Amino acid sequence: MLQNFHRRTTPDTAAARLAALRAAMAEAGVDAFLVPRADAHQGENVAPRDDRLAWLTGFTGSAGFAVVTRDAAAIFVDGRYRLQVRAETDPAVVAWASLPDDKAEDWLVAALPGGGRVGFDPWLHGAAEIETLTAALGPRQLALVRAPNLVDRVWVDQPPPPAAPLAIQPDALAGRSAAEKRAEIGRALAGGGLAAAVLTLPDSIAWLLNVRGGDVARTPAPLAFAVIASDGRVDLLLDPAKVGPEVAAHLGPDVRIRPEAEFGAVLDGLAGRVALDRTTAPLWVSDRLAAAGRAEIVWTPDPCVLPKATKTEAEIAGARAAHRRDGAAMASFLAWLDATAPGGGLTEIDVVRRLEDIRRETGALRDISFDTICGAGPDGAIVHYRVSEATNRPVRPGELLLVDSGAQYQDGTTDITRTVAIGDPPPGAAVAFTLVLKGLIAMSRLRWPPGLAGRDIDAIARAPLWAAGLDYDHGTGHGVGSYLGVHEGPAGLSRRSAEPIRPGMILSIEPGFYREGAFGIRIENLAVVRPPETPEGGERPMLGWETLTLAPIDRRLIDPSRLDAAERAWLDAYHARVASELTPLLPAATAAWLRTACAPL
């Protein structure tokens, strides 16, 4: 199995580990210490060596941070993890705080009213974050001070750094060669009067060089740093043992492979105007550039992020192929679930294992794109629930089952959520499900003028729920990479996303509703942004979506009376397309099940 159901930490481990950290804090002369859920590359997934927040507190979510003082600690998470943090941490030793309402600076001021020194590891925080904290804490006599990582000092069995080899992503799947990409980024730098850019995001480096890696689970990018000059040449800093002869030949003479230990020396040698991303580059990098005194730091977004998110035609074609393959796997899975679950005997882990087995049977699975979220009944209300041996729950008739999963294929990354009824749905579920479906359909049918961002259209998916006095505490959608991260910037569908949505971007559309203690509902499709076209009879070109995900939506949970004619037409057309594209890929029995599941309302 790719997914492990063993709990690495439990709430009762936190007290002793916090005590060890506090002893290290006293020795280092700091009154508080910041523990983010991040590594030096600011990736969503971290290697076991860098999973410090989970080791210290027990919380295993993919976003959050802790603040520890000599006699108190708090963990800050957003709405996605509100229920999960309660299940995984001990409130007697770690207080719960909810972002964005609760702020670390306010908690620190209350915890240290007389002032003090707040330590942090400059490898794990960006300049923007530290500048914001400094401005808030400085007037309260709280000084931020750089420190060695004190968690590492007390983590006696900390795993070693990962050392997975690099692999080539073929130009035919990428749509452009690495040389073309390097030249493009180099020209962009030169056009902006920049001598070089420092790259710290693994997926940017993977995209730029048409390579992939395996240093962290679920995201096939190597942990590395790079510096690209305005002439397109690159210094790639990583363990040279990761680069075999075939990959070295692919990279060519204009990509110089250097040990990561030489990163500081490379930074010391940079001169002129150097681009650095204020939000993602470790503060250590800007500190080193400033200390060398030869480079002028120009704060600018990572130059690879936007072109990476704007997929080539080859990448879009690969995404279509990956979603057809994954759709056939989902049809087989949903047919199995329909036949097996109502009789009882299944658990959440059984469901996850069967789905992974079916994806493996495609022969193309490289990894899952994230740990499968499989929540039965009340577990479905935990937005990013991860089943473990300790929490594994039976899948019972009369409940809903929420399954959010995805796959990494070399030609594309998938992410799909389907919520299904196990037997008769519980009271209120069909109404809520239909409202969520209305939001999905509204967003999927939307046409909008170029230049709008996710924050401008996010409300479209929420409006049916809002009309009923309901909502959900997560974004409506996120960007998705091309055999890279399942969560990819810079654009998204949320109230905070200010990046304009451009043609070629692949985003998720995933409204939901969660009733604590009862059920969770989410329906998720991926869609690619189509180039602008002027609608018939219109005057202005508008962007639109092409839905990539192919899988039936549970008709048993739909209240047809709550759908208007246009919504019914969209759903029937979607189901007809699902049946048409997937039936040739399925055995006869599954194809027969799919035809029934995709019948018109």
C-alpha positions in Angstrom: 0.0 0.0 0.0 1.1 3.5 -0.8 -0.9 4.9 2.1 0.1 3.9 5.7 -2.7 3.8 8.3 -0.4 3.7 11.3 -0.4 6.7 13.6 3.1 8.1 13.8 2.2 10.2 16.8 -0.5 10.3 19.4 -1.8 13.1 21.7 0.0 11.6 24.8 3.5 12.0 23.2 3.3 15.8 23.2 3.9 16.5 26.9 7.3 14.9 27.1 8.5 16.3 23.7 7.3 19.8 24.6 9.3 19.5 27.9 12.4 18.6 25.9 11.9 21.5 23.6 11.5 23.9 26.5 14.8 22.7 28.0 16.4 23.4 24.6 14.8 26.9 24.6 16.2 27.7 28.0 19.6 26.6 26.9 19.3 28.8 23.7 18.1 31.8 25.7 14.7 32.2 24.0 11.3 32.6 25.6 9.3 31.2 22.8 9.9 29.1 19.6 7.9 28.9 16.3 7.3 25.4 14.9 5.8 25.6 11.4 4.5 22.6 9.3 7.1 23.4 6.6 10.5 22.5 5.3 13.1 24.7 3.7 11.1 24.5 0.4 7.7 25.5 1.7 6.1 22.4 0.2 2.7 21.1 1.2 4.1 17.6 1.7 7.3 17.2 3.8 9.7 14.4 4.2 9.5 12.4 7.5 12.7 14.2 8.6 10.9 17.6 8.3 7.6 16.6 9.9 8.4 18.5 13.1 4.9 19.8 13.9 3.4 16.2 13.9 6.3 14.9 15.9 6.0 17.6 18.5 2.2 18.0 18.9 0.5 14.9 17.2 -1.2 17.0 14.6 -0.8 15.5 11.1 -2.6 18.0 8.9 -0.8 19.5 5.9 -1.1 23.1 7.2 -0.6 24.8 10.5 2.0 25.9 13.0 2.7 25.8 16.8 4.0 28.5 19.1 5.7 27.3 22.3 6.7 29.3 25.3 8.3 28.2 28.6 4.9 27.3 30.1 2.3 27.2 27.3 1.8 26.1 23.7 -0.8 26.7 21.0 -1.4 25.2 17.6 -2.9 27.3 14.8 -5.0 25.7 12.1 -7.6 26.9 9.6 -11.2 25.7 9.2 -10.2 22.6 7.3 -8.5 21.2 10.3 -10.8 22.4 13.2 -12.1 18.9 14.0 -8.9 17.1 13.1 -6.7 19.1 15.5 -9.1 18.2 18.3 -8.8 14.5 17.6 -5.1 14.5 17.3 -3.8 16.8 20.1 -4.1 17.1 23.8 -5.7 20.4 24.8 -4.2 20.1 28.3 -0.8 20.7 26.8 -1.5 22.4 23.4 -4.2 25.0 23.1 -6.3 25.1 19.9 -6.4 28.4 17.9 -8.3 29.0 14.7 -7.0 30.9 11.7 -7.6 33.6 10.5 -9.4 34.9 13.6 -6.7 33.9 16.1 -3.3 35.4 15.4 0.1 34.2 16.7 1.2 37.7 17.6 -1.8 38.2 19.8 -1.3 34.9 21.5 2.4 35.7 22.1 1.6 39.1 23.5 -0.8 37.5 26.0 1.6 34.7 26.9 4.6 36.9 27.3 3.2 40.2 28.7 6.6 41.3 29.9 8.3 40.9 26.5 10.9 38.3 25.5 12.9 36.6 22.8 11.0 34.6 20.2 13.2 32.1 18.4 12.7 30.8 14.9 14.6 28.7 12.3 15.4 31.0 9.3 15.3 28.0 7.0 11.6 27.5 7.7 10.1 31.0 7.4 10.0 33.5 4.5 10.9 37.1 4.7 7.2 38.3 4.4 6.1 36.2 7.4 8.9 37.4 9.6 8.5 41.0 8.6 4.8 40.9 9.5 5.5 39.3 12.9 8.3 41.7 13.6 6.1 44.7 12.9 3.4 43.3 15.2 5.7 42.1 18.0 8.4 44.8 18.1 6.3 47.5 19.8 5.3 44.9 22.5 9.0 44.3 23.5 9.0 40.9 21.8 12.1 40.4 19.6 12.3 37.7 16.9 15.7 36.1 16.9 17.2 33.6 14.5 18.1 30.3 16.1 19.1 26.7 15.2 16.2 24.4 14.9 15.5 23.5 18.5 13.1 20.7 17.6 15.9 19.0 15.7 18.1 19.2 18.8 15.7 17.1 20.9 14.3 14.8 18.2 16.7 11.9 18.9 15.4 9.5 16.3 14.9 12.0 13.5 14.9 10.3 10.1 17.7 11.0 7.6 17.3 13.3 4.7 15.6 11.7 1.6 17.8 10.8 -1.4 15.4 9.6 -4.2 16.9 9.7 -7.7 15.7 12.2 -10.3 13.7 11.0 -13.3 13.2 12.6 -16.7 9.8 14.0 -17.7 9.6 13.5 -21.5 9.4 16.6 -23.6 6.4 15.1 -25.4 4.4 15.2 -22.1 5.8 18.5 -21.0 5.1 20.2 -24.4 8.4 22.1 -24.2 12.0 21.2 -23.7 13.9 22.2 -20.6 16.2 24.3 -22.8 13.2 26.2 -24.2 11.9 26.8 -20.6 15.3 27.9 -19.4 15.6 30.3 -22.3 12.1 31.7 -21.7 12.7 32.3 -18.0 16.2 33.8 -18.8 14.6 36.2 -21.3 12.0 37.2 -18.7 14.7 37.9 -16.2 16.8 39.9 -18.6 13.7 41.9 -19.7 13.2 42.9 -16.1 16.8 43.9 -15.6 17.6 40.9 -13.4 20.8 39.0 -13.4 19.4 35.8 -11.9 16.6 34.3 -9.8 17.0 32.0 -6.8 14.5 29.1 -7.0 13.6 27.2 -3.8 10.3 25.5 -4.7 10.8 21.9 -5.8 8.0 21.9 -8.3 9.3 25.0 -10.0 12.7 23.3 -10.4 11.1 20.1 -11.6 9.0 22.0 -14.1 11.9 24.1 -15.4 14.2 21.2 -16.0 11.6 18.6 -17.0 12.6 16.3 -14.2 10.7 14.6 -11.4 11.7 13.2 -8.0 10.6 11.1 -5.1 12.0 12.9 -2.0 8.5 13.5 -0.5 5.4 11.3 -0.8 2.6 12.3 -3.2 4.5 15.1 -4.9 7.0 13.9 -7.5 9.5 16.7 -7.2 13.1 16.6 -5.9 14.1 18.6 -2.8 16.7 21.0 -4.3 17.6 24.6 -4.8 18.5 26.3 -8.0 19.8 29.6 -9.4 18.9 30.5 -13.0 20.8 33.2 -14.7 19.5 35.6 -17.3 21.3 33.6 -20.0 19.3 30.5 -19.1 22.1 28.7 -17.3 21.3 26.9 -14.0 23.2 25.9 -10.9 21.3 22.9 -9.5 22.0 22.3 -5.8 21.2 18.9 -4.4 22.8 15.6 -3.5 24.7 14.7 -6.7 24.0 11.0 -6.0 20.4 11.8 -7.0 21.5 12.5 -10.6 22.2 9.4 -12.7 24.0 9.5 -16.1 20.8 9.6 -18.1 19.4 12.5 -16.2 22.8 14.3 -16.3 22.8 13.9 -20.1 19.2 15.2 -20.2 20.1 18.3 -18.2 23.1 19.1 -20.4 26.1 21.3 -20.0 24.1 24.4 -19.2 22.9 22.9 -15.9 25.7 22.6 -13.4 25.1 20.1 -10.7 26.5 21.1 -7.3 26.2 19.7 -3.8 23.6 21.4 -1.6 26.4 22.3 0.8 27.7 24.8 -1.8 24.4 26.7 -1.9 25.8 29.5 0.4 28.9 29.8 -1.8 26.7 30.1 -4.9 24.7 32.9 -3.3 27.8 34.6 -2.2 28.9 34.8 -5.8 25.8 36.4 -7.2 26.0 40.0 -8.2 23.6 42.5 -9.7 19.8 42.4 -9.3 18.7 39.0 -8.1 15.0 37.9 -8.0 13.8 36.2 -4.8 10.2 35.3 -3.7 9.4 37.0 -0.4 6.7 34.5 0.5 8.4 31.2 -0.3 12.2 31.7 -0.1 13.7 30.9 3.3 14.8 34.0 5.2 18.2 32.3 5.3 18.7 32.9 1.6 18.0 36.6 1.8 20.2 36.8 4.9 23.1 35.2 3.0 22.7 37.4 0.0 22.6 40.5 2.2 25.6 39.4 4.1 27.7 38.9 0.9 26.8 42.4 -0.2 27.2 41.9 -3.9 23.6 41.3 -5.0 20.6 43.6 -4.8 17.6 41.6 -3.8 14.5 42.2 -5.9 11.4 40.8 -4.3 9.3 39.2 -7.0 7.2 36.1 -7.4 9.0 32.9 -8.4 9.3 33.3 -12.2 8.4 29.6 -12.9 5.1 29.6 -11.0 2.8 31.2 -13.5 4.2 29.5 -16.7 4.0 26.2 -14.8 0.4 26.7 -13.9 -0.5 27.7 -17.5 -0.5 24.2 -19.1 0.7 23.5 -22.6 -1.5 21.7 -25.1 0.5 18.5 -24.5 0.0 18.8 -20.8 -3.8 19.4 -21.3 -3.9 16.3 -23.6 -2.1 14.3 -20.9 -4.6 15.5 -18.3 -7.5 14.4 -20.5 -5.9 10.9 -20.9 -5.1 10.6 -17.2 -8.7 11.5 -16.3 -10.2 9.0 -18.7 -8.0 6.3 -17.1 -8.7 7.5 -13.6 -12.4 7.8 -14.4 -12.5 4.1 -15.5 -10.9 3.2 -12.2 -13.4 5.3 -10.3 -16.3 3.7 -12.1 -14.9 0.2 -11.1 -14.5 1.4 -7.6 -18.0 3.0 -7.3 -19.6 -0.1 -8.8 -17.7 -2.3 -6.2 -18.7 0.0 -3.4 -22.4 -0.1 -4.5 -22.4 -3.8 -4.5 -20.4 -4.3 -1.3 -21.0 -1.5 1.2 -24.8 -1.9 1.9 -24.2 -5.4 3.2 -22.0 -4.1 6.0 -18.6 -5.4 6.9 -16.5 -2.7 5.2 -14.4 -0.2 7.1 -12.9 3.1 5.9 -9.5 1.4 5.5 -11.0 -1.4 3.4 -12.4 1.3 1.1 -9.1 3.1 0.8 -7.2 -0.1 0.1 -9.7 -1.2 -2.6 -9.5 2.1 -4.4 -5.7 2.0 -4.4 -5.7 -1.5 -5.7 -8.0 -0.6 -8.6 -5.8 2.4 -9.5 -2.8 0.1 -9.4 -4.5 -2.3 -11.9 -4.4 0.5 -14.5 -0.6 -0.2 -14.8 0.1 3.5 -14.9 -0.1 4.6 -11.3 3.1 6.2 -10.0 1.7 7.3 -6.6 -1.5 8.6 -5.1 -1.6 12.4 -5.2 -2.5 12.7 -1.5 -3.5 10.4 1.3 -7.1 9.4 0.5 -9.8 11.1 2.6 -12.4 8.5 3.3 -14.9 9.6 5.9 -17.9 7.5 6.9 -20.8 9.1 8.6 -19.5 11.8 11.1 -15.9 11.3 9.9 -17.0 12.9 6.6 -17.5 16.1 8.4 -13.8 16.3 9.1 -12.7 18.1 6.0 -9.2 16.6 5.6 -9.8 13.5 7.6 -7.1 10.8 7.3 -8.2 7.4 8.5 -5.7 5.5 10.8 -5.8 2.2 12.6 -6.9 4.1 15.6 -9.8 5.9 14.0 -10.9 3.3 11.4 -14.8 3.3 11.3 -17.3 0.8 9.8 -19.1 1.9 6.7 -22.7 1.6 7.9 -26.0 1.6 5.9 -28.0 4.7 6.5 -24.9 7.0 6.3 -23.0 9.0 3.7 -19.4 8.1 2.7 -17.2 10.9 1.4 -14.2 9.8 -0.6 -11.7 12.4 -1.8 -8.8 10.8 -3.6 -6.3 11.3 -6.5 -3.6 9.7 -8.5 -0.2 10.6 -9.9 0.2 9.4 -13.5 3.1 10.5 -15.7 0.7 12.2 -18.0 -1.4 14.0 -15.4 -2.4 14.5 -11.8 -6.0 13.7 -10.7 -8.1 14.8 -7.7 -11.8 13.8 -7.3 -14.3 13.7 -4.6 -17.6 11.8 -4.6 -20.0 11.5 -1.8 -22.3 8.4 -1.9 -25.2 7.1 0.0 -24.8 3.8 1.7 -28.4 2.5 1.7 -31.0 5.2 2.5 -29.4 8.6 3.2 -29.8 10.2 6.6 -32.3 13.1 7.2 -31.3 16.3 5.5 -28.6 14.8 3.4 -30.4 14.9 0.0 -31.3 18.6 0.4 -27.7 19.5 1.4 -26.2 17.4 -1.4 -28.4 19.0 -4.0 -27.4 22.5 -2.9 -23.8 21.5 -3.1 -24.4 20.0 -6.6 -26.1 23.3 -7.7 -23.0 25.1 -6.7 -20.8 22.7 -8.7 -23.0 23.1 -11.7 -23.2 26.9 -11.4 -19.4 27.2 -11.4 -19.0 24.6 -14.2 -21.3 26.5 -16.4 -19.8 29.9 -15.7 -18.5 32.2 -18.4 -16.5 35.2 -17.2 -14.3 38.0 -18.6 -10.5 37.6 -18.6 -8.7 39.3 -15.8 -11.0 38.0 -13.0 -9.5 36.1 -10.0 -10.8 33.4 -7.9 -12.1 35.8 -5.3 -14.3 37.4 -7.9 -16.2 34.2 -8.8 -15.9 32.0 -5.6 -19.4 33.1 -4.5 -21.0 31.5 -7.6 -20.4 28.0 -6.0 -21.6 29.1 -2.6 -24.8 31.0 -3.6 -27.2 28.0 -3.4 -25.9 27.2 0.1 -25.9 30.8 1.2 -29.6 31.1 0.2 -30.3 28.3 2.6 -28.2 29.8 5.4 -25.3 27.3 4.9 -21.6 27.5 3.9 -18.3 25.7 4.0 -15.0 26.7 5.6 -12.6 26.0 2.8 -11.8 27.3 -0.6 -13.9 26.3 -3.6 -10.9 25.2 -5.6 -7.2 25.0 -6.0 -4.7 24.7 -8.9 -3.5 21.3 -9.9 -0.1 20.5 -11.4 0.9 18.3 -14.4 2.4 15.2 -12.7 3.4 17.6 -9.9 1.7 19.0 -6.8 -2.0 18.3 -6.5 -2.3 21.8 -4.9 -0.6 24.3 -7.2 -0.5 28.1 -7.2 -0.8 30.9 -8.0 -4.5 30.8 -8.8 -7.4 29.3 -6.9 -11.1 29.7 -6.2 -11.4 31.3 -2.8 -12.1 34.6 -1.2 -8.4 35.2 -0.8 -7.2 34.3 -4.3 -6.2 37.5 -6.2 -4.3 35.9 -9.1 -6.2 36.2 -12.4 -7.4 32.9 -13.8 -5.8 32.3 -17.2 -6.4 29.8 -20.1 -4.6 26.5 -19.6 -4.9 26.6 -15.8 -6.3 23.4 -14.2 -8.4 24.0 -11.1 -10.6 22.0 -8.8 -14.3 22.9 -8.3 -15.3 21.4 -4.9 -18.1 23.0 -2.9 -19.2 21.1 0.2 -21.2 21.1 3.3 -20.4 19.5 6.7 -22.7 18.7 9.6 -20.6 18.0 12.6 -21.3 14.6 14.2 -23.5 13.5 11.2 -22.0 13.7 7.7 -19.9 15.5 5.2 -20.7 16.3 1.6 -18.2 17.3 -1.1 -18.4 17.0 -4.9 -15.2 17.7 -6.8 -14.3 17.9 -10.4 -11.1 19.2 -12.1 -11.5 21.6 -15.0 -9.2 23.4 -17.4 -9.8 27.0 -18.3 -10.7 27.4 -22.0 -9.4 30.3 -24.1 -11.8 33.2 -24.4 -14.6 33.0 -26.9 -17.5 35.3 -27.6 -20.8 33.6 -26.8 -23.3 33.5 -29.7 -25.0 36.9 -29.8 -22.5 38.4 -27.4 -20.0 41.2 -27.7 -17.2 40.3 -25.4 -15.0 37.2 -25.2 -15.4 35.1 -22.1 -13.4 32.4 -20.4 -15.0 29.1 -19.5 -14.3 25.6 -18.2 -13.8 22.2 -19.8 -14.5 19.6 -17.1 -11.8 16.9 -17.0 -13.1 14.6 -14.3 -15.2 11.7 -15.5 -17.2 9.9 -12.8 -20.9 9.6 -12.0 -22.5 11.8 -9.3 -24.8 9.8 -7.0 -28.3 10.3 -8.4 -29.8 8.8 -5.2 -28.8 11.9 -3.3 -30.3 14.4 -5.7 -33.6 16.1 -5.1 -34.6 16.8 -8.8 -37.3 19.3 -7.7 -34.5 21.6 -6.5 -32.8 21.7 -9.9 -33.9 24.0 -12.7 -34.1 23.0 -16.3 -30.6 24.2 -17.2 -29.1 22.4 -14.2 -30.8 19.2 -15.1 -29.6 19.6 -18.7 -26.0 20.1 -17.5 -26.1 17.1 -15.3 -27.6 14.8 -17.9 -25.1 16.0 -20.5 -22.2 15.4 -18.1 -23.4 11.9 -17.3 -23.9 11.1 -20.9 -20.3 12.1 -21.6 -19.1 10.1 -18.7 -20.8 7.0 -19.9 -19.7 7.6 -23.5 -16.0 8.1 -22.7 -15.6 5.4 -20.0 -17.8 2.5 -21.3 -15.2 1.4 -23.9 -12.6 1.1 -21.1 -14.7 -1.1 -18.8 -15.7 -4.7 -18.5 -19.3 -5.5 -19.4 -20.6 -5.7 -15.9 -19.1 -2.4 -14.8 -20.3 -0.8 -18.0 -23.8 -1.9 -17.3 -23.6 -0.4 -13.8 -22.2 2.8 -15.2 -25.1 3.2 -17.7 -27.6 3.0 -14.8 -25.5 5.4 -12.7 -25.4 7.9 -15.6 -29.1 7.6 -16.6 -30.9 10.9 -17.1 -32.7 12.3 -14.1 
